[in-house]
Amino acid sequence: MIREEEVQYDVEKKHKCDVYVHPNSQDDDQHVIVIVHGGAWMMGNKRGMRSMAQTLCCKTGLVCVVPEYSLSQMDSIVLQNVVIINWLVVGALCILAGKRGAMPLFLLFCIAAFITICVLVHIMHRVEKKQNAHPVHVTDIAKCMQWISHESPRWEKKRPKFVLVGHSAGAHLCALVTLNPRFLEESIREQIKGVVCISGLYSFFRLQDSVIKFFINRGVFADSAHGLTHRSYAQLSHARRCQCKDHCEKITTRWDNVIDAWPVFQIEHHAHHYSHRPRFLVLTAELDISLILHACDLAHGLALREFPVDHLHFKRTTHFSIHHYWDSKHQHIANAIVRFIKEVAC
């Protein structure tokens, strides 16, 4: 296999990608697999998808492109997580120690943990906007696809057909760049033949039901989601017609930003724009927990809008193992994706 590392696809931002080419790949093959890494939009890199790219390149014979993209500024989020985990570990050790002084230590831990959490929540609510918030992530992926389609010498004078594969936040980006018509010109969106979404986040309301919303909403999507409820969403059409320039306009602006960022909302709002409906493969792991509901919402919404979609759930897997160890105990997952890619690429 030939691996071309650090190929620049965005001159302005100096973003690069890795290109994997099978030795027996056909020069006239127009299909390309674009693999997008995860990491909560704040972590991760293209090297983490090297194993997946090598496996898919070898088993399909197609070119794989793994781009890097802008990451949201983490600020003190990692530090916050480390502090909380440390306190939890200390508390657990105090209980397990079983010594006479365990209970006073545990009470001290509870007080300190409460103060720490209050301070961290205060910090998060004081920060109004982070660097590299939405839509910078998805525009970078769109830029890479535009580079492949219009500028890359490998596909010169061709119209490459895309298969998108993403894990976690990468799955969100793959779904969003396909379903939101504003990020790609129509001619390129029509070249997307298949989308593989692995353990991703797709639903705003599902995120609001989880603890990670405190880290994601402000760290990645900038605007606070406070007050954006099912009820206000149901009344959005009325708010758009409202003449109140203060309250209603503020609500609609915030909702527009949220709708722009989530695939499930895109399916609901742009169903009439989809002249081209690529096939979707949605994968979930047994320990994805709340992400399984995200996948169900996405698959259900796609099916209602007549997108061809399959949802596969794999037991004895975690959020991370589902895209690792494809050469051993999880080879069946790789085979399912390879089979899907060969079907959409034929």
C-alpha positions in Angstrom: 0.0 0.0 0.0 1.2 3.5 -0.8 0.6 6.1 1.9 1.0 9.8 0.9 1.2 11.8 4.2 0.8 15.5 4.8 -0.8 16.3 1.5 -2.1 19.9 1.7 -5.7 20.4 0.7 -6.3 23.9 2.2 -3.6 26.5 1.4 -5.2 29.2 3.6 -5.5 27.1 6.8 -2.6 24.8 5.8 -4.8 21.8 6.6 -3.4 18.5 5.3 -4.7 14.9 4.7 -3.2 11.5 4.3 -3.9 9.5 1.1 -3.9 5.7 1.0 -3.6 4.1 -2.4 -3.8 0.3 -3.1 -1.0 -0.9 -5.5 -3.6 -2.6 -7.7 -6.1 0.3 -7.7 -7.4 1.2 -11.2 -6.5 4.6 -12.6 -10.0 5.0 -14.0 -11.7 4.2 -10.7 -13.5 7.4 -9.7 -14.5 6.4 -6.2 -12.8 7.7 -3.1 -13.4 7.0 0.6 -13.1 10.0 2.9 -12.6 9.0 6.5 -13.3 11.6 9.3 -11.9 11.1 12.8 -13.8 11.8 16.0 -12.9 13.3 19.3 -15.8 15.5 20.4 -14.9 18.1 17.8 -12.1 19.1 20.2 -9.6 16.3 20.2 -8.2 13.5 17.9 -6.2 13.6 14.6 -6.0 11.8 11.3 -3.4 9.4 12.6 -6.1 7.8 14.8 -7.8 6.5 11.7 -4.7 5.0 10.1 -5.8 1.4 10.9 -9.3 1.9 9.5 -7.9 3.6 6.3 -5.4 0.7 5.7 -8.1 -1.9 6.2 -10.6 -0.2 3.9 -8.0 0.5 1.3 -6.8 -3.1 1.2 -10.2 -4.7 1.2 -11.9 -2.4 -1.3 -9.0 -1.4 -3.5 -10.2 2.2 -3.4 -8.3 5.3 -2.5 -8.8 6.5 1.1 -8.4 10.2 2.1 -8.1 11.0 5.8 -8.3 14.8 6.4 -7.5 16.8 9.5 -9.8 19.7 10.4 -10.0 22.6 12.8 -10.6 21.6 16.4 -12.6 23.7 18.8 -10.4 25.3 21.5 -10.5 23.1 24.5 -9.7 25.9 27.0 -9.9 24.3 30.4 -12.3 21.5 29.5 -9.7 18.8 29.7 -8.4 20.2 33.0 -12.0 20.2 34.3 -12.5 16.6 33.4 -9.2 15.6 35.0 -10.0 17.5 38.2 -13.5 15.9 38.5 -12.1 12.4 37.8 -9.3 12.9 40.4 -11.9 13.8 43.0 -14.0 10.8 42.2 -11.0 8.5 42.4 -10.0 10.0 45.8 -13.6 9.5 47.1 -13.7 5.9 45.9 -10.4 5.1 47.5 -11.6 6.6 50.8 -14.6 4.3 50.8 -12.7 1.2 49.8 -10.0 1.8 52.3 -12.4 0.7 55.1 -10.4 2.5 57.7 -11.7 4.4 60.7 -10.9 7.7 59.0 -12.6 6.8 55.8 -16.0 8.5 56.5 -14.5 11.9 57.5 -12.3 11.8 54.4 -15.3 11.0 52.3 -17.3 13.9 53.7 -14.3 16.2 53.1 -14.2 14.8 49.5 -17.9 15.6 49.0 -17.5 19.2 50.2 -14.4 19.7 48.0 -16.0 18.1 45.0 -19.1 20.3 45.4 -17.0 23.4 45.5 -14.9 22.3 42.5 -18.0 21.5 40.4 -19.6 24.9 41.3 -16.4 26.7 40.2 -16.2 24.8 36.9 -19.8 25.4 36.0 -19.3 29.1 36.8 -16.2 29.1 34.5 -18.1 27.4 31.7 -21.0 29.9 31.9 -18.7 32.9 31.9 -17.2 31.8 28.6 -19.5 32.9 25.8 -17.7 31.7 22.8 -14.8 29.4 22.0 -12.4 29.4 19.1 -13.2 27.2 16.1 -16.9 26.7 16.9 -19.4 25.4 14.4 -19.5 25.6 11.4 -15.7 25.5 11.0 -15.4 21.8 11.4 -17.8 20.9 8.7 -16.6 23.6 6.3 -13.1 22.0 6.5 -14.5 18.6 5.5 -16.4 20.3 2.7 -13.2 22.0 1.6 -11.3 18.7 1.4 -14.1 17.2 -0.8 -13.9 20.3 -3.0 -10.2 19.9 -3.3 -10.6 16.2 -4.3 -13.2 17.1 -6.8 -11.7 20.2 -8.4 -8.0 20.6 -7.5 -6.3 17.3 -6.7 -4.2 16.1 -9.7 -5.2 12.4 -8.9 -8.8 13.1 -10.0 -8.0 15.7 -12.6 -10.8 15.8 -15.3 -12.8 13.3 -13.4 -15.9 13.5 -11.2 -15.0 11.5 -8.2 -17.7 9.7 -6.3 -17.5 9.9 -2.6 -18.1 7.4 0.2 -17.9 9.1 3.6 -16.9 7.2 6.8 -16.9 8.9 10.2 -16.6 7.9 13.8 -18.3 9.8 16.7 -17.9 13.5 15.9 -16.7 12.5 12.5 -19.9 10.6 11.9 -21.8 13.8 12.8 -19.7 15.8 10.3 -20.2 13.2 7.5 -24.0 13.2 8.0 -24.1 17.0 8.2 -22.0 17.8 5.1 -24.3 15.4 3.2 -27.7 16.6 4.6 -27.1 20.4 5.0 -27.2 21.9 1.5 -25.3 25.0 2.3 -21.9 23.4 2.8 -21.4 21.8 -0.6 -22.4 22.8 -4.1 -25.1 20.6 -5.5 -22.8 19.0 -8.1 -20.5 17.6 -5.3 -23.3 16.5 -3.1 -24.7 14.5 -5.9 -21.3 12.7 -6.1 -21.8 11.3 -2.6 -22.9 7.7 -3.0 -22.7 6.4 0.5 -22.3 7.5 4.1 -21.1 5.3 7.0 -21.9 6.8 10.4 -20.2 5.0 13.4 -21.3 5.8 16.9 -22.1 9.4 16.2 -24.2 12.3 17.6 -27.0 13.5 15.4 -29.8 14.9 17.5 -29.8 18.2 19.4 -32.6 17.1 21.8 -30.8 13.8 22.6 -27.7 15.9 23.5 -29.7 18.1 25.8 -30.7 15.0 27.8 -27.1 14.0 28.5 -24.5 15.3 30.9 -22.0 16.1 28.1 -24.2 19.0 26.9 -22.3 21.3 29.4 -19.1 20.6 27.6 -20.4 20.4 24.0 -22.8 23.3 23.7 -20.4 26.1 24.6 -17.2 24.4 23.6 -18.3 23.4 20.1 -21.5 25.2 19.1 -20.7 28.4 20.9 -24.3 29.6 21.7 -25.9 28.5 24.9 -28.9 26.1 24.4 -30.6 27.3 27.6 -34.3 27.9 26.8 -34.3 26.1 23.5 -36.9 23.4 24.3 -39.3 21.1 22.4 -42.0 23.7 23.0 -40.0 26.7 21.6 -39.1 24.5 18.6 -42.7 23.7 18.0 -43.5 27.4 18.1 -40.6 28.4 15.8 -42.8 29.0 12.7 -44.9 31.4 14.8 -41.8 33.1 16.1 -40.5 33.7 12.5 -43.7 35.6 11.7 -43.7 37.5 15.0 -43.1 41.3 14.7 -41.3 41.4 18.0 -37.8 42.4 17.1 -36.4 41.7 20.5 -37.5 38.3 21.9 -38.7 36.5 18.8 -35.8 37.5 16.6 -33.3 36.4 19.3 -35.0 33.0 19.6 -35.2 32.4 15.9 -31.5 33.4 15.5 -30.4 30.9 18.2 -32.6 28.2 16.7 -31.2 28.8 13.2 -27.7 28.2 14.5 -28.7 25.0 16.3 -30.7 23.7 13.3 -27.8 24.4 11.0 -25.6 22.2 13.2 -27.6 19.0 13.6 -28.3 16.3 11.0 -31.8 15.3 12.4 -33.0 18.9 12.0 -31.6 19.1 8.5 -33.7 16.0 7.5 -36.8 17.7 8.8 -36.2 21.1 7.3 -34.6 20.3 3.9 -36.5 17.1 2.9 -37.9 18.8 -0.2 -34.4 19.9 -1.4 -33.1 16.3 -1.6 -33.1 15.4 -5.3 -30.2 13.0 -4.5 -30.5 10.6 -1.6 -27.3 8.6 -1.0 -27.4 5.4 1.0 -26.6 5.5 4.7 -25.1 2.8 7.0 -25.5 3.7 10.7 -23.5 1.6 13.2 -23.7 1.5 17.0 -21.9 -0.3 19.7 -23.4 -2.1 22.7 -21.8 0.4 25.1 -22.7 3.5 23.1 -25.5 4.1 25.7 -27.3 7.4 24.7 -25.7 7.4 21.3 -27.9 4.5 20.3 -30.9 6.8 20.6 -29.0 9.3 18.4 -28.6 6.6 15.7 -32.2 5.5 16.0 -33.4 9.1 15.4 -31.1 9.5 12.4 -32.1 6.2 10.8 -35.8 6.8 11.4 -35.7 10.3 10.0 -33.8 9.1 6.9 -36.2 6.3 6.3 -39.2 8.7 6.6 -37.6 10.9 3.8 -37.0 7.8 1.6 -33.3 7.6 2.1 -32.0 4.0 1.8 -30.6 3.3 5.3 -29.4 0.4 7.3 -28.8 0.4 11.1 -26.5 -2.3 12.5 -25.9 -2.8 16.2 -22.9 -4.7 17.4 -22.8 -6.5 20.7 -19.7 -6.8 22.9 -18.3 -3.5 21.5 -17.6 -0.1 23.0 -17.6 3.4 21.6 -13.9 3.0 20.8 -13.5 -0.7 20.0 -16.1 -0.5 17.2 -13.6 1.1 14.9 -10.5 -0.6 16.3 -9.2 -4.2 16.1 -10.7 -4.8 12.7 -8.0 -7.3 11.9 -9.0 -9.6 14.8 -12.1 -9.9 17.0 -14.0 -7.1 15.2 -13.3 -8.2 11.7 -17.0 -8.7 11.1 -17.6 -4.9 11.5 -15.0 -4.2 8.9 -16.6 -6.7 6.6 -20.0 -5.1 7.0 -18.6 -1.7 6.0 -16.6 -3.1 3.1 -19.7 -4.9 1.8 -21.6 -1.6 2.0 -18.9 0.3 0.2 -18.7 -2.2 -2.6 -22.4 -2.1 -3.1 -22.6 1.7 -3.4 -19.5 1.9 -5.5 -20.5 -0.7 -8.1 
